[in-house]
Amino acid sequence: QFAVDAGERGQAGLRMLKRCLAGPQDLTITDEASDATRQMWEWCGGERVLPHSMRWVRPLRPVQFALSVLAKHRPLKLLAGAAATDARMIDGLIAKLAPSTCRPAPVRGKREELDEGTFLEGQREIAGVRSLCPCYDGESARWMFSRARLRSAGSMRRFVVRQENGAIAGWFVYHTTADRTADVLQIASRPEATADVLDHVLDDAVKNRAIAVTGRL
């Protein structure tokens, strides 16, 4: 992130970005850039990585989720609010007639609250086998979770998923937005346990009354 005094905007941000890219690091990543930042980034030689910019969504209460999307458009916000009760009734009917549409598969294994120590253990066991992965310690893990709590305004959910033998299958962290969408901040799993971890994400979101789960690809 770059912060520039309003009276100094112009070349200051560009000079800071060039100074950043001229540092000793091998790789620099930026995320959620505006069009103006993207243009600066590309002008300095950066590239867009489009596959990692895509988002996925899994509706859990499809009609309510559709109304939440409509409500983001100001002219349709009143209409979406007026139809909220009907949407809940229709979602309830869908859940009875086609339960697989709204309910995830039964979970395997169990989930427990994710603490910093377990997170670091999982990083070593799962993410550590990759050629490029974050390098956390106790202090940076605590900082990351504190930042996530600030963003989540008290709605953060974080769990480790364990296999039947107690081994870590993976973990997930998400927060619930004002419209009850579960926004995944991080998810990780062993290759053979990806489906199990995803099932736990959906199961927890359903029990937390989320209308959909979404995240970055």
URJO-V201112 format. One record per residue. RES is the residue in three letters. D_CENTER is the distance of its C-alpha to the mean C-alpha in Angstrom with 2 decimals. Layout:
BEGIN
<<RES,D_CENTER> <RES,D_CENTER>>
END
This chain:
BEGIN
<<GLN,18.80> <PHE,22.39> <ALA,24.42> <VAL,27.88> <ASP,30.56> <ALA,31.23> <GLY,34.82> <GLU,33.99> <ARG,31.55> <GLY,32.58> <GLN,33.20> <ALA,31.71> <GLY,28.04> <LEU,29.23> <ARG,31.36> <MET,28.58> <LEU,26.35> <LYS,29.34> <ARG,30.08> <CYS,26.56> <LEU,26.84> <ALA,30.32> <GLY,29.17> <PRO,29.63> <GLN,26.12> <ASP,25.82> <LEU,22.45> <THR,20.69> <ILE,17.16> <THR,16.00> <ASP,12.84> <GLU,12.57> <ALA,16.36> <SER,18.74> <ASP,21.59> <ALA,23.95> <THR,21.90> <ARG,21.39> <GLN,25.17> <MET,25.90> <TRP,23.63> <GLU,25.41> <TRP,28.75> <CYS,28.32> <GLY,27.68> <GLY,23.89> <GLU,22.40> <ARG,19.58> <VAL,17.44> <LEU,16.72> <PRO,15.24> <HIS,12.24> <SER,11.94> <MET,11.76> <ARG,9.23> <TRP,9.92> <VAL,10.65> <ARG,12.59> <PRO,14.89> <LEU,16.19> <ARG,18.70> <PRO,19.35> <VAL,21.94> <GLN,20.16> <PHE,17.03> <ALA,19.52> <LEU,21.11> <SER,17.98> <VAL,17.64> <LEU,21.37> <ALA,21.21> <LYS,19.30> <HIS,22.59> <ARG,25.15> <PRO,28.15> <LEU,26.51> <LYS,25.02> <LEU,28.27> <LEU,28.60> <ALA,25.14> <GLY,26.03> <ALA,29.41> <ALA,28.09> <ALA,25.59> <THR,28.14> <ASP,29.08> <ALA,25.49> <ARG,25.12> <MET,28.45> <ILE,27.64> <ASP,24.38> <GLY,26.55> <LEU,29.07> <ILE,26.63> <ALA,25.39> <LYS,29.08> <LEU,30.20> <ALA,27.29> <PRO,25.30> <SER,23.44> <THR,21.85> <CYS,20.12> <ARG,20.15> <PRO,18.49> <ALA,20.88> <PRO,22.37> <VAL,20.53> <ARG,22.27> <GLY,22.39> <LYS,21.10> <ARG,18.22> <GLU,18.86> <GLU,17.36> <LEU,15.75> <ASP,17.85> <GLU,18.14> <GLY,21.00> <THR,19.38> <PHE,16.30> <LEU,18.91> <GLU,20.83> <GLY,18.01> <GLN,17.38> <ARG,21.11> <GLU,21.45> <ILE,18.56> <ALA,17.07> <GLY,20.57> <VAL,22.11> <ARG,20.36> <SER,22.36> <LEU,19.65> <CYS,17.25> <PRO,16.43> <CYS,19.39> <TYR,18.69> <ASP,21.45> <GLY,21.78> <GLU,21.84> <SER,18.85> <ALA,16.73> <ARG,17.99> <TRP,17.29> <MET,13.60> <PHE,13.21> <SER,15.49> <ARG,13.50> <ALA,10.35> <ARG,12.98> <LEU,14.44> <ARG,11.44> <SER,11.00> <ALA,14.79> <GLY,15.45> <SER,12.98> <MET,10.79> <ARG,11.09> <ARG,11.36> <PHE,13.62> <VAL,15.44> <VAL,16.85> <ARG,20.49> <GLN,22.93> <GLU,26.28> <ASN,27.90> <GLY,25.50> <ALA,23.87> <ILE,20.16> <ALA,18.52> <GLY,14.96> <TRP,12.33> <PHE,8.91> <VAL,7.27> <TYR,5.80> <HIS,7.77> <THR,10.04> <THR,11.08> <ALA,14.82> <ASP,15.19> <ARG,13.71> <THR,10.63> <ALA,8.01> <ASP,4.63> <VAL,2.49> <LEU,2.79> <GLN,5.35> <ILE,7.70> <ALA,11.33> <SER,14.61> <ARG,18.22> <PRO,19.11> <GLU,21.28> <ALA,18.85> <THR,15.82> <ALA,16.96> <ASP,17.61> <VAL,14.18> <LEU,12.65> <ASP,15.52> <HIS,14.74> <VAL,11.18> <LEU,13.01> <ASP,15.99> <ASP,14.43> <ALA,12.71> <VAL,16.19> <LYS,17.97> <ASN,15.88> <ARG,17.09> <ALA,13.91> <ILE,15.06> <ALA,12.20> <VAL,8.87> <THR,6.75> <GLY,4.28> <ARG,6.03> <LEU,9.21>>
END
